Structure formats: C-alpha cells, structure tokens
C-alpha cells in the first residue's frame, strides 16, 4: 500500500531477474515449491495485482 507504480515495477523487475515468473508458472501447473519460492510467488502475485489494479500498465 502506498507504493508508486515505479516502485512496484522495480520490485517486479527484480523478481523477474530472479526467475520468479517460472516459479509462478510451475505453481499454477501444480508443481511443488519450497517455502522461499512460495513466498516469492505470493509476493509477485501481490505486486502484479497492485500494479494492474492501480492501472500502472496504462
């Protein structure tokens, strides 16, 4: 909350560079994740929802 579009995008970029989108894909296909990967996936999804909800992509 209270994060700017730029800060959200910056954190998404950091997670992208760490391979989190592949972990998101694995989780959505029923793959197993360790606790750290699950936390990364949860954070990525939360940030993506904030980014899209704030219409940062427009």
PDB file of N, CA, C and O in Angstrom:
ATOM      1  N   UNK A   1       0.836  -1.179   0.000  1.00  0.00           N
ATOM      2  CA  UNK A   1       0.000   0.000   0.000  1.00  0.00           C
ATOM      3  C   UNK A   1       0.881   1.241   0.000  1.00  0.00           C
ATOM      4  O   UNK A   1       1.945   1.278   0.617  1.00  0.00           O
ATOM      5  N   UNK A   2       0.408   2.244  -0.703  1.00  0.00           N
ATOM      6  CA  UNK A   2       1.147   3.486  -0.761  1.00  0.00           C
ATOM      7  C   UNK A   2       2.388   3.426  -1.638  1.00  0.00           C
ATOM      8  O   UNK A   2       3.198   4.353  -1.632  1.00  0.00           O
ATOM      9  N   UNK A   3       2.543   2.342  -2.394  1.00  0.00           N
ATOM     10  CA  UNK A   3       3.710   2.227  -3.262  1.00  0.00           C
ATOM     11  C   UNK A   3       3.393   2.880  -4.602  1.00  0.00           C
ATOM     12  O   UNK A   3       2.258   2.840  -5.075  1.00  0.00           O
ATOM     13  N   UNK A   4       4.413   3.479  -5.201  1.00  0.00           N
ATOM     14  CA  UNK A   4       4.219   4.098  -6.502  1.00  0.00           C
ATOM     15  C   UNK A   4       4.306   3.038  -7.593  1.00  0.00           C
ATOM     16  O   UNK A   4       4.849   1.954  -7.381  1.00  0.00           O
ATOM     17  N   UNK A   5       3.771   3.362  -8.748  1.00  0.00           N
ATOM     18  CA  UNK A   5       3.865   2.455  -9.888  1.00  0.00           C
ATOM     19  C   UNK A   5       5.328   2.130 -10.177  1.00  0.00           C
ATOM     20  O   UNK A   5       5.668   0.992 -10.501  1.00  0.00           O
ATOM     21  N   UNK A   6       6.175   3.121 -10.059  1.00  0.00           N
ATOM     22  CA  UNK A   6       7.595   2.919 -10.347  1.00  0.00           C
ATOM     23  C   UNK A   6       8.231   1.944  -9.354  1.00  0.00           C
ATOM     24  O   UNK A   6       9.017   1.086  -9.756  1.00  0.00           O
ATOM     25  N   UNK A   7       7.906   2.062  -8.078  1.00  0.00           N
ATOM     26  CA  UNK A   7       8.500   1.160  -7.093  1.00  0.00           C
ATOM     27  C   UNK A   7       7.969  -0.262  -7.252  1.00  0.00           C
ATOM     28  O   UNK A   7       8.708  -1.228  -7.067  1.00  0.00           O
ATOM     29  N   UNK A   8       6.691  -0.388  -7.594  1.00  0.00           N
ATOM     30  CA  UNK A   8       6.121  -1.713  -7.831  1.00  0.00           C
ATOM     31  C   UNK A   8       6.791  -2.351  -9.037  1.00  0.00           C
ATOM     32  O   UNK A   8       7.176  -3.519  -8.990  1.00  0.00           O
ATOM     33  N   UNK A   9       6.931  -1.589 -10.120  1.00  0.00           N
ATOM     34  CA  UNK A   9       7.556  -2.107 -11.337  1.00  0.00           C
ATOM     35  C   UNK A   9       9.006  -2.506 -11.070  1.00  0.00           C
ATOM     36  O   UNK A   9       9.486  -3.514 -11.589  1.00  0.00           O
ATOM     37  N   UNK A  10       9.698  -1.709 -10.258  1.00  0.00           N
ATOM     38  CA  UNK A  10      11.086  -2.003  -9.919  1.00  0.00           C
ATOM     39  C   UNK A  10      11.197  -3.332  -9.177  1.00  0.00           C
ATOM     40  O   UNK A  10      12.080  -4.137  -9.469  1.00  0.00           O
ATOM     41  N   UNK A  11      10.304  -3.559  -8.221  1.00  0.00           N
ATOM     42  CA  UNK A  11      10.351  -4.821  -7.483  1.00  0.00           C
ATOM     43  C   UNK A  11       9.960  -5.996  -8.380  1.00  0.00           C
ATOM     44  O   UNK A  11      10.547  -7.073  -8.282  1.00  0.00           O
ATOM     45  N   UNK A  12       8.977  -5.793  -9.250  1.00  0.00           N
ATOM     46  CA  UNK A  12       8.624  -6.846 -10.209  1.00  0.00           C
ATOM     47  C   UNK A  12       9.821  -7.189 -11.099  1.00  0.00           C
ATOM     48  O   UNK A  12      10.067  -8.359 -11.388  1.00  0.00           O
ATOM     49  N   UNK A  13      10.554  -6.178 -11.525  1.00  0.00           N
ATOM     50  CA  UNK A  13      11.740  -6.412 -12.358  1.00  0.00           C
ATOM     51  C   UNK A  13      12.787  -7.227 -11.603  1.00  0.00           C
ATOM     52  O   UNK A  13      13.412  -8.117 -12.180  1.00  0.00           O
ATOM     53  N   UNK A  14      12.981  -6.932 -10.325  1.00  0.00           N
ATOM     54  CA  UNK A  14      13.937  -7.695  -9.515  1.00  0.00           C
ATOM     55  C   UNK A  14      13.500  -9.163  -9.412  1.00  0.00           C
ATOM     56  O   UNK A  14      14.320 -10.071  -9.545  1.00  0.00           O
ATOM     57  N   UNK A  15      12.220  -9.381  -9.176  1.00  0.00           N
ATOM     58  CA  UNK A  15      11.717 -10.745  -9.098  1.00  0.00           C
ATOM     59  C   UNK A  15      11.815 -11.445 -10.453  1.00  0.00           C
ATOM     60  O   UNK A  15      12.113 -12.637 -10.519  1.00  0.00           O
ATOM     61  N   UNK A  16      11.564 -10.705 -11.530  1.00  0.00           N
ATOM     62  CA  UNK A  16      11.722 -11.265 -12.880  1.00  0.00           C
ATOM     63  C   UNK A  16      13.147 -11.753 -13.093  1.00  0.00           C
ATOM     64  O   UNK A  16      13.364 -12.843 -13.623  1.00  0.00           O
ATOM     65  N   UNK A  17      14.101 -10.956 -12.685  1.00  0.00           N
ATOM     66  CA  UNK A  17      15.510 -11.306 -12.902  1.00  0.00           C
ATOM     67  C   UNK A  17      15.932 -12.516 -12.059  1.00  0.00           C
ATOM     68  O   UNK A  17      16.926 -13.174 -12.368  1.00  0.00           O
ATOM     69  N   UNK A  18      15.177 -12.806 -10.999  1.00  0.00           N
ATOM     70  CA  UNK A  18      15.466 -13.965 -10.143  1.00  0.00           C
ATOM     71  C   UNK A  18      14.701 -15.211 -10.588  1.00  0.00           C
ATOM     72  O   UNK A  18      14.770 -16.248  -9.927  1.00  0.00           O
ATOM     73  N   UNK A  19      13.973 -15.118 -11.706  1.00  0.00           N
ATOM     74  CA  UNK A  19      13.281 -16.277 -12.244  1.00  0.00           C
ATOM     75  C   UNK A  19      11.941 -16.597 -11.612  1.00  0.00           C
ATOM     76  O   UNK A  19      11.439 -17.712 -11.754  1.00  0.00           O
ATOM     77  N   UNK A  20      11.359 -15.642 -10.921  1.00  0.00           N
ATOM     78  CA  UNK A  20      10.099 -15.907 -10.231  1.00  0.00           C
ATOM     79  C   UNK A  20       8.945 -16.217 -11.202  1.00  0.00           C
ATOM     80  O   UNK A  20       8.096 -17.042 -10.866  1.00  0.00           O
ATOM     81  N   UNK A  21       8.878 -15.590 -12.394  1.00  0.00           N
ATOM     82  CA  UNK A  21       7.783 -15.964 -13.299  1.00  0.00           C
ATOM     83  C   UNK A  21       7.752 -17.464 -13.626  1.00  0.00           C
ATOM     84  O   UNK A  21       6.670 -18.032 -13.777  1.00  0.00           O
ATOM     85  N   UNK A  22       8.897 -18.102 -13.737  1.00  0.00           N
ATOM     86  CA  UNK A  22       8.937 -19.547 -13.969  1.00  0.00           C
ATOM     87  C   UNK A  22       8.375 -20.293 -12.758  1.00  0.00           C
ATOM     88  O   UNK A  22       7.725 -21.328 -12.911  1.00  0.00           O
ATOM     89  N   UNK A  23       8.624 -19.773 -11.566  1.00  0.00           N
ATOM     90  CA  UNK A  23       8.084 -20.384 -10.354  1.00  0.00           C
ATOM     91  C   UNK A  23       6.566 -20.206 -10.309  1.00  0.00           C
ATOM     92  O   UNK A  23       5.844 -21.103  -9.876  1.00  0.00           O
ATOM     93  N   UNK A  24       6.088 -19.045 -10.758  1.00  0.00           N
ATOM     94  CA  UNK A  24       4.640 -18.798 -10.824  1.00  0.00           C
ATOM     95  C   UNK A  24       4.010 -19.817 -11.767  1.00  0.00           C
ATOM     96  O   UNK A  24       2.977 -20.409 -11.452  1.00  0.00           O
ATOM     97  N   UNK A  25       4.632 -20.017 -12.918  1.00  0.00           N
ATOM     98  CA  UNK A  25       4.139 -20.989 -13.896  1.00  0.00           C
ATOM     99  C   UNK A  25       4.114 -22.399 -13.303  1.00  0.00           C
ATOM    100  O   UNK A  25       3.136 -23.128 -13.463  1.00  0.00           O
ATOM    101  N   UNK A  26       5.190 -22.775 -12.622  1.00  0.00           N
ATOM    102  CA  UNK A  26       5.263 -24.099 -12.000  1.00  0.00           C
ATOM    103  C   UNK A  26       4.146 -24.265 -10.976  1.00  0.00           C
ATOM    104  O   UNK A  26       3.482 -25.301 -10.937  1.00  0.00           O
ATOM    105  N   UNK A  27       3.942 -23.246 -10.149  1.00  0.00           N
ATOM    106  CA  UNK A  27       2.901 -23.319  -9.122  1.00  0.00           C
ATOM    107  C   UNK A  27       1.517 -23.430  -9.759  1.00  0.00           C
ATOM    108  O   UNK A  27       0.671 -24.184  -9.278  1.00  0.00           O
ATOM    109  N   UNK A  28       1.285 -22.685 -10.835  1.00  0.00           N
ATOM    110  CA  UNK A  28      -0.034 -22.726 -11.473  1.00  0.00           C
ATOM    111  C   UNK A  28      -0.296 -24.065 -12.160  1.00  0.00           C
ATOM    112  O   UNK A  28      -1.447 -24.428 -12.403  1.00  0.00           O
ATOM    113  N   UNK A  29       0.777 -24.798 -12.472  1.00  0.00           N
ATOM    114  CA  UNK A  29       0.637 -26.122 -13.073  1.00  0.00           C
ATOM    115  C   UNK A  29       0.679 -27.234 -12.039  1.00  0.00           C
ATOM    116  O   UNK A  29       0.780 -28.410 -12.390  1.00  0.00           O
ATOM    117  N   UNK A  30       0.602 -26.864 -10.758  1.00  0.00           N
ATOM    118  CA  UNK A  30       0.565 -27.851  -9.685  1.00  0.00           C
ATOM    119  C   UNK A  30       1.925 -28.348  -9.233  1.00  0.00           C
ATOM    120  O   UNK A  30       2.012 -29.326  -8.491  1.00  0.00           O
ATOM    121  N   UNK A  31       2.997 -27.679  -9.675  1.00  0.00           N
ATOM    122  CA  UNK A  31       4.338 -28.085  -9.272  1.00  0.00           C
ATOM    123  C   UNK A  31       4.630 -27.743  -7.826  1.00  0.00           C
ATOM    124  O   UNK A  31       3.962 -26.903  -7.222  1.00  0.00           O
ATOM    125  N   UNK A  32       5.612 -28.390  -7.293  1.00  0.00           N
ATOM    126  CA  UNK A  32       5.990 -28.161  -5.889  1.00  0.00           C
ATOM    127  C   UNK A  32       7.004 -27.021  -5.810  1.00  0.00           C
ATOM    128  O   UNK A  32       7.869 -26.871  -6.673  1.00  0.00           O
ATOM    129  N   UNK A  33       6.871 -26.224  -4.748  1.00  0.00           N
ATOM    130  CA  UNK A  33       7.778 -25.124  -4.465  1.00  0.00           C
ATOM    131  C   UNK A  33       8.213 -25.225  -3.015  1.00  0.00           C
ATOM    132  O   UNK A  33       7.463 -25.685  -2.154  1.00  0.00           O
ATOM    133  N   UNK A  34       9.456 -24.781  -2.757  1.00  0.00           N
ATOM    134  CA  UNK A  34       9.869 -24.706  -1.358  1.00  0.00           C
ATOM    135  C   UNK A  34       9.289 -23.425  -0.745  1.00  0.00           C
ATOM    136  O   UNK A  34       8.648 -22.636  -1.439  1.00  0.00           O
ATOM    137  N   UNK A  35       9.514 -23.225   0.537  1.00  0.00           N
ATOM    138  CA  UNK A  35       8.909 -22.086   1.254  1.00  0.00           C
ATOM    139  C   UNK A  35       9.353 -20.752   0.667  1.00  0.00           C
ATOM    140  O   UNK A  35       8.539 -19.840   0.528  1.00  0.00           O
ATOM    141  N   UNK A  36      10.624 -20.625   0.324  1.00  0.00           N
ATOM    142  CA  UNK A  36      11.123 -19.359  -0.235  1.00  0.00           C
ATOM    143  C   UNK A  36      10.496 -19.087  -1.603  1.00  0.00           C
ATOM    144  O   UNK A  36      10.098 -17.959  -1.895  1.00  0.00           O
ATOM    145  N   UNK A  37      10.410 -20.113  -2.430  1.00  0.00           N
ATOM    146  CA  UNK A  37       9.801 -19.948  -3.751  1.00  0.00           C
ATOM    147  C   UNK A  37       8.330 -19.572  -3.628  1.00  0.00           C
ATOM    148  O   UNK A  37       7.839 -18.718  -4.366  1.00  0.00           O
ATOM    149  N   UNK A  38       7.629 -20.209  -2.697  1.00  0.00           N
ATOM    150  CA  UNK A  38       6.216 -19.890  -2.498  1.00  0.00           C
ATOM    151  C   UNK A  38       6.056 -18.440  -2.043  1.00  0.00           C
ATOM    152  O   UNK A  38       5.142 -17.748  -2.492  1.00  0.00           O
ATOM    153  N   UNK A  39       6.926 -17.982  -1.169  1.00  0.00           N
ATOM    154  CA  UNK A  39       6.882 -16.588  -0.712  1.00  0.00           C
ATOM    155  C   UNK A  39       7.136 -15.641  -1.883  1.00  0.00           C
ATOM    156  O   UNK A  39       6.477 -14.608  -2.006  1.00  0.00           O
ATOM    157  N   UNK A  40       8.094 -15.995  -2.743  1.00  0.00           N
ATOM    158  CA  UNK A  40       8.373 -15.175  -3.926  1.00  0.00           C
ATOM    159  C   UNK A  40       7.170 -15.117  -4.858  1.00  0.00           C
ATOM    160  O   UNK A  40       6.827 -14.054  -5.376  1.00  0.00           O
ATOM    161  N   UNK A  41       6.532 -16.263  -5.068  1.00  0.00           N
ATOM    162  CA  UNK A  41       5.350 -16.327  -5.932  1.00  0.00           C
ATOM    163  C   UNK A  41       4.218 -15.488  -5.347  1.00  0.00           C
ATOM    164  O   UNK A  41       3.553 -14.746  -6.069  1.00  0.00           O
ATOM    165  N   UNK A  42       4.003 -15.606  -4.052  1.00  0.00           N
ATOM    166  CA  UNK A  42       2.950 -14.823  -3.396  1.00  0.00           C
ATOM    167  C   UNK A  42       3.219 -13.331  -3.523  1.00  0.00           C
ATOM    168  O   UNK A  42       2.309 -12.555  -3.816  1.00  0.00           O
ATOM    169  N   UNK A  43       4.469 -12.926  -3.303  1.00  0.00           N
ATOM    170  CA  UNK A  43       4.828 -11.506  -3.406  1.00  0.00           C
ATOM    171  C   UNK A  43       4.668 -11.014  -4.850  1.00  0.00           C
ATOM    172  O   UNK A  43       4.157  -9.919  -5.086  1.00  0.00           O
ATOM    173  N   UNK A  44       5.108 -11.828  -5.805  1.00  0.00           N
ATOM    174  CA  UNK A  44       4.987 -11.458  -7.215  1.00  0.00           C
ATOM    175  C   UNK A  44       3.522 -11.246  -7.581  1.00  0.00           C
ATOM    176  O   UNK A  44       3.173 -10.248  -8.211  1.00  0.00           O
ATOM    177  N   UNK A  45       2.667 -12.184  -7.186  1.00  0.00           N
ATOM    178  CA  UNK A  45       1.246 -12.061  -7.491  1.00  0.00           C
ATOM    179  C   UNK A  45       0.625 -10.845  -6.821  1.00  0.00           C
ATOM    180  O   UNK A  45      -0.209 -10.162  -7.416  1.00  0.00           O
ATOM    181  N   UNK A  46       1.027 -10.573  -5.593  1.00  0.00           N
ATOM    182  CA  UNK A  46       0.523  -9.401  -4.877  1.00  0.00           C
ATOM    183  C   UNK A  46       0.933  -8.119  -5.598  1.00  0.00           C
ATOM    184  O   UNK A  46       0.112  -7.224  -5.800  1.00  0.00           O
ATOM    185  N   UNK A  47       2.202  -8.036  -5.981  1.00  0.00           N
ATOM    186  CA  UNK A  47       2.681  -6.849  -6.688  1.00  0.00           C
ATOM    187  C   UNK A  47       2.001  -6.689  -8.038  1.00  0.00           C
ATOM    188  O   UNK A  47       1.635  -5.580  -8.427  1.00  0.00           O
ATOM    189  N   UNK A  48       1.833  -7.784  -8.745  1.00  0.00           N
ATOM    190  CA  UNK A  48       1.184  -7.728 -10.051  1.00  0.00           C
ATOM    191  C   UNK A  48      -0.253  -7.244  -9.914  1.00  0.00           C
ATOM    192  O   UNK A  48      -0.715  -6.435 -10.718  1.00  0.00           O
ATOM    193  N   UNK A  49      -0.954  -7.728  -8.911  1.00  0.00           N
ATOM    194  CA  UNK A  49      -2.326  -7.263  -8.670  1.00  0.00           C
ATOM    195  C   UNK A  49      -2.356  -5.772  -8.343  1.00  0.00           C
ATOM    196  O   UNK A  49      -3.231  -5.049  -8.819  1.00  0.00           O
ATOM    197  N   UNK A  50      -1.402  -5.309  -7.533  1.00  0.00           N
ATOM    198  CA  UNK A  50      -1.323  -3.877  -7.213  1.00  0.00           C
ATOM    199  C   UNK A  50      -1.036  -3.073  -8.482  1.00  0.00           C
ATOM    200  O   UNK A  50      -1.660  -2.042  -8.729  1.00  0.00           O
ATOM    201  N   UNK A  51      -0.098  -3.551  -9.270  1.00  0.00           N
ATOM    202  CA  UNK A  51       0.317  -2.855 -10.493  1.00  0.00           C
ATOM    203  C   UNK A  51      -0.852  -2.727 -11.458  1.00  0.00           C
ATOM    204  O   UNK A  51      -1.111  -1.653 -12.001  1.00  0.00           O
ATOM    205  N   UNK A  52      -1.555  -3.837 -11.665  1.00  0.00           N
ATOM    206  CA  UNK A  52      -2.686  -3.815 -12.584  1.00  0.00           C
ATOM    207  C   UNK A  52      -3.870  -3.043 -11.993  1.00  0.00           C
ATOM    208  O   UNK A  52      -4.558  -2.312 -12.706  1.00  0.00           O
ATOM    209  N   UNK A  53      -4.099  -3.208 -10.705  1.00  0.00           N
ATOM    210  CA  UNK A  53      -5.190  -2.525 -10.035  1.00  0.00           C
ATOM    211  C   UNK A  53      -5.037  -1.009 -10.019  1.00  0.00           C
ATOM    212  O   UNK A  53      -6.017  -0.266 -10.063  1.00  0.00           O
ATOM    213  N   UNK A  54      -3.782  -0.571  -9.956  1.00  0.00           N
ATOM    214  CA  UNK A  54      -3.502   0.871  -9.948  1.00  0.00           C
ATOM    215  C   UNK A  54      -3.445   1.429 -11.366  1.00  0.00           C
ATOM    216  O   UNK A  54      -3.201   2.618 -11.570  1.00  0.00           O
ATOM    217  N   UNK A  55      -3.673   0.553 -12.342  1.00  0.00           N
ATOM    218  CA  UNK A  55      -3.640   0.925 -13.763  1.00  0.00           C
ATOM    219  C   UNK A  55      -2.293   1.509 -14.174  1.00  0.00           C
ATOM    220  O   UNK A  55      -2.218   2.410 -15.010  1.00  0.00           O
ATOM    221  N   UNK A  56      -1.236   0.981 -13.576  1.00  0.00           N
ATOM    222  CA  UNK A  56       0.114   1.421 -13.906  1.00  0.00           C
ATOM    223  C   UNK A  56       0.489   1.050 -15.332  1.00  0.00           C
ATOM    224  O   UNK A  56       1.323   1.708 -15.954  1.00  0.00           O
ATOM    225  N   UNK A  57      -0.125   0.004 -15.841  1.00  0.00           N
ATOM    226  CA  UNK A  57       0.212  -0.507 -17.170  1.00  0.00           C
ATOM    227  C   UNK A  57      -0.402   0.321 -18.284  1.00  0.00           C
ATOM    228  O   UNK A  57      -0.072   0.111 -19.451  1.00  0.00           O
ATOM    229  N   UNK A  58      -1.284   1.255 -17.961  1.00  0.00           N
ATOM    230  CA  UNK A  58      -1.973   2.059 -18.990  1.00  0.00           C
ATOM    231  C   UNK A  58      -1.126   3.239 -19.387  1.00  0.00           C
ATOM    232  O   UNK A  58      -1.531   4.032 -20.237  1.00  0.00           O
TER     233      UNK A  58
END
